[in-house]
């Protein structure tokens, strides 16, 4: 069993512990401008707040583990609203108020694959499609639309099942988890909040 990361107890791998450790372990990944990521208080708990104003940058947490050992990824998130002009089918609409990447690296970078769990603008919930820029990034709509905007939503995904559904094969090792709130394509603004993220055996 290969694991690189903080264990939070039997069967649990802590990816991001914003409530206790802030941004420890996370680093910036800038694409276009810089989204603002801050630890803020939300009803007495520290969470990550992301504000994007026509920008696209993310936070990445490097970790290495076999998804067969920790198949589930769990987190909570909240958005102010979706992106009015956002449309996952076209490049100019490839913006999301909230998304979490699971990165499966390959020694030959063009073969690196990702699962993108998104709070979709229009894509129906549970729908899946290739990213408008690359087929190696598959978009999975965990939530969709504004019906639950302003509410904390709990998410738990089986990344093995999602990878099989997306790519038709079993996944290799996970190499990183990333967060991004971005609006560089639409030039709009977005605010999202993310709570602790963990991988688990069940």
N, C-alpha and C positions, 0 to 999 in steps of 0.2 A: 504494500500500500504506500503510495507516494503522496505526501501531504506537506505543503509549505504554507503555513498560516497559523493563526491563533486558534487553539481549541477552546471552546466555551463550555465543554463538558462532554460526556460520552455521546458519540454520534453526531456532534455538532462542530462545524468549522465556522468561526466568526470571520466574516469578510469585512464588514464595516460596522464600527461600534460608535456611531456619532453621539449616542446618549452618554457615553463615558469617556471616549478617547478622542472626540472631535474628528479632525481630519488626519490623524496619525495613520501612516501607511498609504495615503492617497497622494498622487502626483497629477500635475496639470497635463492635459493634452490639448493643444490649441490648433484649431483649424482655420477660423476666421474671426478675429476679435476675441474677446474673453468674456464668457459668461461669468457672472459673479456668484461664487459659492461661499456661503457663510453658515456657521453654526448659530442657530437662534433658539430661543425658548418658545415652545408651543405647549400651552397648558401644563407647564411644569416639567416638560421633558426637552432635552436638547435634541434637535433634529437638524438636518441639512436643508438649507434654503438655496434655491437656484433662481437667478434672475437673468434673463436674456433679453437684450435689446438689439436685434439684428446681428447677433453674435453666434458663434459656434465653437465652444470649447467644452471639454469634459474633464472628468476626474477618473483616474485609472488606479486600480488596486491590483498589483501583481501577486498572483498566488498560483500554485501548481498542485492539482490533485486529480485523481481519477474519478470521473463522474459515477462510475460503478460503485464507488465507496460512499459518495455523497450525491445522490441523484436529485435531491430536492433543493431548490433555491427559494428563499422566502424573504419578503420585505413588506413594508407599508409605504404608500405614497399618496400625495394629494396635489391637485393642480388648481390654479385660479380659474383657468378656462383653456379650451383647446385653441389651436391656431386657425383663424378664420379662413385663410387662404391655403392652409395645409392640405396636401393631397399626396398620399404615399405612392400614387401611380406615376407621378412625373417628377423630374428633378427639381423643378422650380417650386414644388410643394413639399419637399423632403425636410420638413421641420416638425418638431414634436415638443410639447410642453414638458413631457417626462419620458425618459427611456433608460433602460438598463441593458447593457451588452454583456453577453457571456462570450469570451474570446477563446477560440481553439487554435492556437498558433501552429504554423508549419514552418519547417526550416527554410522553405522557399516561400517568401512572404506572399506572393500572389495567390497561394493556395490556403492561406489563413482564412478560417471561416468564423462567422459570428452569428449568434442568435440575438436579435434585437427585440426585446420586450418593450412595446410602446403603448402609451396612452394615445390611441389613434384619434385622428381628426374625423375621418370618414370611413375608414376601413372597418367593417363590422367586427364585433367582438369575437375572438377566437379565429378570425380569418388569418391566413398566412400568405405572404407574397414576397418575391425577391425585392431587395432595395432597388430604387430607381437608378443607382449608380453601379451596382455590382450584384451579380447573382450569388456571390459568396457570403453575402449578408442577407439573412432572411428575417423579415419583419413579422412579428406575431402580435396581434392586437389583444392585449390583456384587458384593457378597457377601451371604450370608444364613446366619443361625443361628450356633451356637457351635463348629462343627467346627474352624474355623481361628482361634478366639480365642487370643490370646497369641502369634500368629505375625505377623511382618511380611509383608504381602501387597502385591505390585506391581500397579499398575493402569495401563492405557493405554486411553483411550477416543477414538473418533473423534466429536467433538461435532457435526459436520455430519450424520453418519448418525444419531446419537442424536436430534438435533433434528428431523430429517425423520420419524423413527419416532414421536416424541412429538407433534409439532404438524402434520405433513403438509405441510411447506414448508421452504424453505431458511432458515437462520438469518440474522438481522441481525448487526451488530457485537457482539462481547462488550464489556461495560462494567465487569465486575468478577468476581472469583473470591472465594468466601467459604467459611469453615469453621465448622461448628457441631457441638458435642456438647451435647445438651439432654435434660432429663428433667422439664420443668415440668408436663407433662400427667399423667404417671404418679407423680410425686413420688419416683421411685427415684433411684439414683445410677449414674454411669457414668464410666469412665476410658478415654481413647483417646490414641493417639500418631500424629502426622503427620510425614512426612519432606518433603523438598523437592518443590515443585510446578513443573512447566514445561509450556509449550506448544511444539509443534514442527511442522515441515512434514512430517515422515515418521517 
